[in-house]
Amino acid sequence: MSSSERRRHPRHRVRMRIKILRGEVELAGEIFNISRSGCLLVTPVAMRVGEHYTVHLPVLPDSSFSIKVVRTRRVGEWFAVATHFETQLPDEAPILKLASQDSGVQEDPEQLF
């Protein structure tokens, strides 16, 4: 990890549709990459830096996680949103399993920022 690298955990490329809760309102989203400490997601809904949401990741043992928006950028009609999990995922094994099952288009999500 370079000295300019701020990530605490390795990111793994995945493409997974998720549900995001903004209060009682359910929003659609898709994760492009994930680590134990956060994820990069894309959603049609604008989110502001500092806002908190709940995401449901049904493939992980505890499926609900609180996230905080750390960066956002408009990409066409969508928004690329970098997030931080309020409580990091306890284990990387489910993430590795998820990444190994990803056979989707291997777009580079880093191009979104």
C-alpha positions as CSV (number, residue, x, y, z in Angstrom):
1,M,0.0,0.0,0.0
2,S,1.5,3.3,-1.0
3,S,1.8,6.2,1.4
4,S,-0.9,8.0,-0.5
5,E,-3.3,5.1,-0.2
6,R,-5.9,5.7,2.5
7,R,-7.8,2.5,2.4
8,R,-7.4,0.2,5.4
9,H,-8.6,-3.0,3.7
10,P,-8.3,-4.4,0.2
11,R,-11.2,-3.7,-2.2
12,H,-12.8,-6.5,-4.1
13,R,-14.6,-6.0,-7.4
14,V,-18.2,-7.2,-7.3
15,R,-21.5,-6.3,-9.0
16,M,-24.3,-6.7,-6.6
17,R,-27.8,-5.1,-6.5
18,I,-28.7,-3.9,-3.0
19,K,-31.4,-2.1,-1.1
20,I,-30.6,1.2,0.5
21,L,-32.8,2.6,3.2
22,R,-33.2,6.4,3.6
23,G,-35.3,6.5,6.7
24,E,-38.4,4.5,5.7
25,V,-37.8,4.9,1.9
26,E,-36.2,2.1,0.0
27,L,-33.8,3.0,-2.8
28,A,-32.1,0.9,-5.4
29,G,-28.4,0.6,-5.8
30,E,-25.6,-1.5,-7.1
31,I,-22.2,-2.2,-5.4
32,F,-19.2,-2.0,-7.7
33,N,-16.6,-2.9,-5.1
34,I,-16.5,-3.7,-1.4
35,S,-14.0,-4.0,1.4
36,R,-14.4,-4.7,5.1
37,S,-14.6,-0.9,5.7
38,G,-16.8,0.4,2.9
39,C,-18.1,0.1,-0.6
40,L,-18.5,2.0,-3.9
41,L,-22.0,2.0,-5.0
42,V,-24.1,3.5,-7.9
43,T,-27.6,4.8,-7.4
44,P,-30.0,6.9,-9.3
45,V,-30.6,9.0,-6.2
46,A,-28.4,12.0,-5.1
47,M,-26.7,11.5,-1.8
48,R,-24.7,14.1,0.2
49,V,-21.4,13.6,1.9
50,G,-21.9,12.9,5.6
51,E,-25.4,11.4,5.2
52,H,-26.1,8.0,6.8
53,Y,-28.0,5.2,5.3
54,T,-28.7,1.5,5.9
55,V,-27.8,-1.0,3.2
56,H,-29.0,-4.6,3.0
57,L,-26.3,-7.1,1.8
58,P,-28.3,-10.4,1.8
59,V,-25.2,-12.5,1.0
60,L,-23.4,-11.6,4.2
61,P,-24.2,-13.1,7.6
62,D,-25.5,-9.9,9.2
63,S,-27.3,-8.3,6.3
64,S,-27.9,-4.8,7.5
65,F,-25.1,-2.2,7.7
66,S,-25.0,1.5,8.5
67,I,-23.0,3.5,5.9
68,K,-21.8,7.0,5.8
69,V,-21.3,8.8,2.4
70,V,-17.7,10.0,2.0
71,R,-17.6,11.0,-1.7
72,T,-20.2,11.4,-4.4
73,R,-20.0,12.2,-8.1
74,R,-22.7,12.4,-10.8
75,V,-22.1,10.0,-13.7
76,G,-24.6,10.7,-16.4
77,E,-28.0,10.0,-14.8
78,W,-26.5,8.1,-11.9
79,F,-24.5,8.9,-8.8
80,A,-21.3,7.1,-7.8
81,V,-21.1,7.0,-4.0
82,A,-18.1,6.1,-1.9
83,T,-19.1,4.9,1.5
84,H,-17.7,3.9,4.8
85,F,-19.3,1.2,7.0
86,E,-20.0,2.6,10.5
87,T,-19.0,-0.8,11.8
88,Q,-16.5,-2.6,9.6
89,L,-17.3,-6.1,8.4
90,P,-15.9,-8.6,10.8
91,D,-14.6,-11.1,8.3
92,E,-13.3,-10.8,4.7
93,A,-14.2,-14.4,3.8
94,P,-17.8,-13.6,2.6
95,I,-16.4,-10.8,0.5
96,L,-13.9,-13.1,-1.1
97,K,-16.6,-15.6,-1.8
98,L,-18.8,-12.9,-3.3
99,A,-15.9,-11.6,-5.5
100,S,-15.1,-15.1,-6.8
101,Q,-18.7,-15.5,-7.9
102,D,-18.8,-12.3,-9.9
103,S,-18.9,-13.0,-13.6
104,G,-20.3,-9.7,-14.7
105,V,-18.7,-7.1,-16.9
106,Q,-15.4,-6.2,-15.5
107,E,-15.7,-2.4,-15.8
108,D,-13.2,-0.4,-13.8
109,P,-15.3,1.3,-11.1
110,E,-12.3,3.7,-10.4
111,Q,-13.3,5.5,-13.7
112,L,-16.3,6.8,-11.8
113,F,-14.1,9.1,-9.7
